[in-house]
């Protein structure tokens, strides 16, 4: 997967990043960059259909963050997003998935 980028400014959720969850070795690098005042944000994932997700859960290492972070995800998920819980700044999430380059 080519790098995918989503962002959110102020409280709320970003658009979703769809992953290739059927990869044999699921490996996604995540970089969240904070700008301005952000006191709480979560990187969330779902196993639901990415076109109609109903359940989002915080990634354990991506819960209650307030600063720029670099994470690795090895558990297959179908989509990712940022949920900015508190703050007036922004969070930009970049995801890069190892694999076939699609």
C-alpha positions in Angstrom: 0.0 0.0 0.0 1.3 3.4 -0.8 1.4 5.8 2.1 -2.0 7.1 3.0 -2.7 10.2 5.0 -5.7 11.5 6.9 -6.0 14.4 9.3 -8.4 15.9 11.8 -8.5 19.4 13.3 -10.4 20.0 16.5 -12.4 17.3 18.3 -13.7 14.7 15.9 -12.7 11.8 13.7 -10.7 11.7 10.6 -11.6 9.9 7.4 -10.6 6.3 7.3 -7.6 4.6 5.9 -8.4 1.2 4.4 -5.7 -1.6 4.8 -5.0 -4.7 2.9 -6.0 -7.0 5.8 -5.6 -10.1 3.7 -1.8 -9.7 3.5 0.0 -12.9 4.8 2.3 -10.8 7.0 0.3 -7.9 8.2 2.6 -5.0 9.0 1.6 -1.3 9.1 3.7 1.6 10.2 1.8 4.5 11.7 3.0 8.0 12.3 0.8 10.5 14.0 2.0 14.1 14.0 0.5 16.7 16.3 0.3 20.4 15.5 -1.0 23.0 17.9 -2.8 22.1 21.2 -3.9 18.5 21.4 -4.3 16.9 24.8 -5.9 13.6 23.9 -6.2 11.6 20.8 -6.6 7.9 19.9 -5.6 5.9 16.8 -8.5 3.6 16.2 -9.1 0.5 14.2 -12.0 -1.6 13.0 -12.6 -5.2 11.8 -15.9 -4.1 10.3 -16.6 -3.4 6.6 -14.6 -0.2 6.0 -17.5 1.2 3.9 -19.9 0.9 6.9 -18.0 0.5 10.2 -20.0 0.4 13.3 -17.3 -0.5 15.9 -14.1 1.4 16.4 -11.5 0.5 19.1 -8.4 2.3 20.2 -5.1 0.5 19.4 -3.5 -0.3 22.7 -0.3 1.7 22.0 -2.3 4.5 20.3 -4.7 5.3 23.2 -4.8 8.6 25.1 -1.9 10.2 23.2 -1.0 13.8 23.3 2.2 14.0 21.3 3.6 12.9 18.0 4.0 9.1 17.9 5.4 6.3 15.7 3.7 2.9 16.0 3.7 -0.6 14.4 0.6 -2.6 13.9 0.8 -6.4 13.3 -2.8 -7.4 14.0 -4.9 -7.4 10.8 -7.5 -4.7 10.8 -9.7 -3.4 7.9 -9.5 0.3 8.5 -7.8 3.0 10.7 -8.6 6.5 11.8 -7.7 9.2 14.3 -10.1 10.3 16.9 -9.1 13.7 18.4 -10.8 13.7 21.8 -9.6 17.0 23.2 -7.7 20.0 21.8 -7.9 22.7 19.2 -4.9 21.6 17.2 -4.6 18.8 14.6 -3.4 15.3 14.2 -2.1 13.9 10.8 -1.9 10.2 10.5 0.2 8.5 7.9 0.0 4.7 7.4 2.4 2.6 5.3 1.7 -1.0 4.9 4.5 -3.5 3.9 3.6 -5.9 1.1 2.8 -6.0 -2.5 3.1 -2.2 -3.2 -0.5 -1.8 -4.2 
